[in-house]
Amino acid sequence: MTDEIRVGETIQDFRLRDQKREEIHLYDLKGKKVLLSFHPLAWTQVCAQQMKSLEENYELFTELNTVPLGISVDPIPSKKAWARELGINHIKLLSDFWPHGEVARTCGIFRGKEGVSERANIIIDENRQVIYFMKYPGHELPDIKEIIEVLKNK
């Protein structure tokens, strides 16, 4: 297993597809902060609440020059159906399906036994440096207010 990413490190580049099959290239987002919001699996209650909280705060993220991305190991068709079910219109839900969990592994938060990522939030700044990293118990909803405060103060 890869060591967990740490605050101050530069995040490795990646390309993943979202629920609309659009490729998102992390390094194309240079000049913006990026919130990588990892959730274990779509179609589960806490994960749904986590992604809905991103959607509900989309305008605030935009004001804070931040691109929020939801990431899990679910395949693209599942992400598409889930986004429609949740009413996600702005947030990009990225599929870390194949190679299975590669981005989560790179960040050191892949749970090999279960085949999913940890629930975690990683914020990177405009220069791709990690400025915030927090893992949460699987059943715990990340505090969106805490994320907003970090973004306002960095």
Residue pairs with C-beta under 8 A, 6 or more apart in sequence:
1 105
1 108
1 110
1 112
2 105
2 106
2 107
2 108
2 110
3 108
4 107
4 108
4 109
4 133
4 135
5 11
5 106
5 107
5 108
5 109
5 122
5 130
5 133
6 130
6 133
7 130
7 131
7 132
7 133
8 129
8 130
9 129
9 130
10 127
10 128
10 129
10 130
11 26
11 36
11 107
11 122
11 124
11 128
11 129
11 130
12 106
13 25
13 26
13 27
14 25
14 26
14 102
14 103
14 106
15 23
15 24
15 25
15 26
16 23
16 24
16 71
16 94
16 95
16 96
16 103
17 23
17 24
17 76
17 94
17 95
18 24
18 76
18 79
18 92
18 93
18 94
18 95
19 76
19 79
19 80
19 82
19 83
19 88
19 92
19 93
19 95
20 80
21 76
22 92
24 69
24 92
24 94
26 34
26 128
27 128
29 67
30 126
30 127
30 128
31 126
32 65
32 66
32 67
32 126
33 64
33 65
33 66
33 67
33 123
33 124
33 125
33 126
33 131
33 151
33 154
34 66
34 67
34 68
34 69
34 123
34 124
35 54
35 61
35 66
35 67
35 68
35 69
35 121
35 122
35 123
35 147
35 151
36 69
36 71
36 103
36 107
36 120
36 121
36 122
36 123
36 124
37 50
37 51
37 54
37 68
37 69
37 70
37 71
37 120
37 121
37 142
38 71
38 72
38 104
38 107
38 109
38 117
38 118
38 119
38 120
38 121
38 122
39 46
39 47
39 50
39 51
39 70
39 71
39 72
39 117
39 119
40 47
40 72
40 73
40 111
40 114
40 116
40 117
40 118
40 119
40 138
41 47
41 72
41 73
41 74
41 116
42 48
42 72
42 74
42 78
42 79
42 82
42 93
43 74
43 78
43 82
46 119
46 138
46 139
46 140
46 141
47 72
47 119
48 82
48 86
49 141
50 70
50 119
50 141
50 142
51 70
51 86
51 88
51 91
51 93
52 86
52 87
52 88
53 141
53 142
53 144
54 61
54 68
54 70
54 91
54 144
55 86
55 87
55 88
55 89
55 90
55 91
57 68
57 144
57 148
58 68
58 90
58 91
60 148
61 67
61 68
61 151
64 148
64 151
64 152
65 126
66 123
66 151
67 92
68 91
69 91
69 92
69 93
69 94
70 91
70 92
70 93
70 94
71 93
71 94
71 96
71 103
71 104
71 117
72 79
72 93
72 94
72 95
72 96
72 116
72 117
73 95
73 96
73 97
73 100
73 101
73 104
73 115
73 116
73 117
74 82
74 95
74 97
75 95
75 97
76 95
76 97
79 93
79 94
79 95
82 88
82 93
83 89
83 91
83 93
94 103
96 102
96 103
96 104
96 117
100 115
101 110
101 115
101 116
101 117
104 110
104 116
104 117
104 118
107 120
107 122
109 117
109 118
109 120
109 135
110 116
110 117
110 118
111 117
111 118
118 135
118 136
118 138
119 135
119 136
119 137
119 138
119 140
119 142
120 133
120 134
120 135
120 136
121 132
121 133
121 134
121 136
121 142
121 147
122 130
122 132
122 133
123 130
123 131
123 132
123 133
123 147
123 150
123 151
123 154
124 130
124 131
125 131
125 154
131 150
131 154
132 147
132 150
132 154
134 142
134 146
136 142
